[in-house]
Amino acid sequence: MLEFDGLNFLVIPKKSAPPFPCAILMHGYSSDKIQNSYAFPTLVERGYAIIAIDAEYHGDRKEKGKDLLSLDFDSNVKAFIQTIIDLRRTIDYLEYRNEIDKEKIVYLGSSMGAIMGAIFCAVEKRVKICTLFQGGGDWKLMLKDSQIGPLAELRKAILDGKVIDSHSKQKLTISDVAEKFKLIDPIHFIGEISPRPLFIANSKDDKVVPNSSAKILHEMAKEPKITKWVNPIPIDPTRHSIAMWELITESINFWDKYLFPQKDKENDAER
């Protein structure tokens, strides 16, 4: 069963009985709530409900002239924070749904959704397990090392002296801009996800979210965690895309291990 109100949608399995565990899915930059639809059939088949929303200035929330990675840094930070608030409101909504098991809510975010997810899962304790694909931390590293995409464009503008502080009217450096993003830097949050389980996967030699940025996120995450480096999809020159449809089964197995420990023990005995 699919419910859609323009801003979010909820998918409920039909082949099994409620209440269902629920996966909150968050998309990447410039995409929308449909991006992770590759995961829907497998999630539903495994008995998971799904809910997804658009980030601020994405999908059905697009606003002309607005962008989440613009030169208006105050607006960027507010948009990040607003999206995290909206994700928390999503759980508020799920708690009113009788079909959802409120004690079995998990999160899966990709790229920008992983960057936001590290913060969201840290502050929102109702999320029991966090899965982050293609995310990173330390805005200074992302601005310094990203070779393709909006972060690379922003770096070029900074180095060309085109980024001016709205208050001091001075040219900003990469360090200055990173400082403005400090409130939404995952490295300050990811350690707070523990003791809840965390699964992180990144592409080798990613040119969008640089490995330097991903590595520090892996290192600052606490146990219990799985960190994984995977080969990118060969046809993608950015080396940012990974075969997430393959990782989704591994993610569900990881979730089930903690959400349904008795079933996991039974599966181990059968093996």
N, C-alpha and C positions, 0 to 999 in steps of 0.2 A: 504494500500500500504506500502511495506517495502523496504527501501533502505539501502544497507549495503556495506561499503567500507573496511571492515576488522578492522578498528580502532573504528568506531562508527556505529550506525544504527539509522534510523529515521523511525518511524511508523506514517502514515497519515490516519486518519479515512476516510472511503469511503461512509458512509451512510448519512453524513451531509455536508453542504457547508462550504468552507473556508471563512475567515481565522479562524484557530483553536487556542485555548489556547494550550500551550505545557508544558509538564512535563519533566524536566531533571532528570534522575534517576542515582544514583551512588551506586555501590555495596559495599560489605564489604571486609575485609582483606582476601586474598588468593582466592577470587572469581573473577568474571568477569562481563561484561556488561549484560550477560544473567540472572544474579541472580534474578533480580526483574521482571522476565517475568510473575510471578503470577499476576502482576497488569495490564498487557497489555489488556486483554479482557475487564475488567471493565473500564479502562481509555478510550479506543477507543469507547466503547459503550456510554460513557458519553460525547463523543465529544472532547476528548483530544488527540493531537498528542503526541508522545513520542520520546525522543532522549536519548541515553545512550552511554557512553564511558568507556573504560578501564582506571583504574588508572595506574600510572607509575609502571612498573614491574609486571603487572597483565594482564591476558588474552593474547591478541595478542601482548602485549607490554612486555611480559616476557623476561628477559635476564638471561642467565646462571650465577649463582653466585651472583645475585642481589636480594635484598629483601628490602621492604619498612620499615621493623622493624628489621634491622640488627644491628651489633655492630659498624657499620660505621655511626655514628650519623650525620655527615655532609651530607652524602649521603641520609640518611633518610629525613632530613629536606628539602633538595633540591628536593627530589622526591615528598614530600607533596606539596611544593610550585609549582612545575611543573604541578602537577595534577590540582591545583586550577587555574593556568594560562590556562590550557587546557579547563577547564570548562568555563572560561571566553571567550575563543576563540569559544567554542560551541555556545554561544549566538551571537557572531559575525556572525557565519555561519547562525544561525536561522534568523538573520535580513535580510539576502539575499533571504530567502524563502518566496515567496508570499503567501504560504498556511498558514503561521504562523502569529498569532496576536502578534506582538512584545510587546504589552502592557499587555499581559496575560501569562507571563512565570513564572512557579513555579518550585520548587525543592523538590525532595524526596531522602534522603540518608539514608542508613541503616548501622549501626555499624561504621566501618571506614568511610563509606560514610557520616554518620551523623557528625562525628568528623570533617572531611574535609568541610562538608556542612555548619557548623556553621561559619567557616572562610570565605568560598566562598560567602555565602549569605550576610555576613557583608560587604564585600568589593565590591560586585557586586550589585549595586542598581537596575539593570535591572531585577533582580529576585523580583517578586512582593509578593510571599508567600513562606515560608520555612517550610518544614516538616522533622523532624529528628527522626528516630527510632533507639533505642539501642545505642545512642551515649553517650559520657561523656566528662568531662573536668578536668583540673588539672592533668598534667602528673605525678606529684609526688604521687597523690592518686592512679592513675591507676597502676603505677609501684609498689606501696606499697600493694595494696589490691587485684589486679587481681589474681585469683586462678588457672586459666586455660588459655592456649594459649600462644602467643608470648610474652606478657607482663610478664607473670609468669616465662617464660623461661629466659627472660632478667633479671628479678629480681634475680633469682637463680645465674646467672652468676655474677651479681654485688656482691651479698652476699658471693659468693665463691672466690671473689677477682680476677676474670678473666677479668674484664673490665678495660682496661688501657687507660688513656688519650694519644692520639697520639702525643700530643705536650709536655706535662710535664712528660709523662711516669709514672704518679702516678695512683694508683688504684682509681677508681671513686665510689662515694656513690650514693644512689638513688637520693639524692638532687642534686648532680652534674649532673647526667644524665637528670633529669627533667629540670634543667637550660638550657641544650643544646637544649631541645625541646620547650623552651619558645616562640620562634618565631611562633610556630604552635600550641600553646595552645588555644583551643576554649574559655576558660574563659576570654581571653583578647579581644575577638571579638563579642561574642554572643549578648551583649547589644547593638551593633551597628545595629542589624537587625531591631530593633524598629525605626520608627512606623509601619513598615510592619508586617503583622501577622505571628505568629510562632506557630507551633504545634509540641510538643515533647512527645514521648511515650517511656517508658523503661520497661523492665521486672523486676518484683520483685525478689530479691535475685539472681541477675545476677552474675555469677562467672567469666565471661570474662571482661565485663565492669562493675566494681563494683558499687553498689548503691551509695556509697559515692561520686564517680566521677559523676554519673548521677545527683544526688541531687544538687550538686553545680552548674551544668549547668542549671538545672531548676530554681534555685534561682537567678542566675545572668542574666537570660533572662528577658527582659522587656515586658511590655504590648504593644499591645494586644497579648496574648499568651494563649494556652491551654497546660497544662502539665498533663500527665497521666501515671499511673503505672498499668501494666497489668500482668496477670498471664502468666508464660512461658508455652511453649508446654511441656506436662508431660514427653514425651519420651526423651527429651534432657537433659542429665545429667549436662550440663553446665548452664542450665537455662537462656541461652542467646537468644534462639529462641522464637519468639512470633508469633502469628497468624496474620501476616501482611496482608494476604488476607482479613481478616475481617476489619482491620484498614484502608484499602485503600478506602472503601466506606465512612467512616467517614472523611478521609482526603479530598476526592473530595467534599463532602458536605461543609467542611470548606473552601476550595478554592472557590467554587461557591458563597458562602456567600459574599465574598469580590470582586470576579471578575465579578459576575453577580448579583448585589444587587437587581435589579428590579425583577429578576426571583425568588430570595430568598423571597422577600416580597409577591409575588404571591403564592408561596408554603405555606407560613405561613398563608395566608388568606384562602387557601383551607383546611388547617388542622384545 
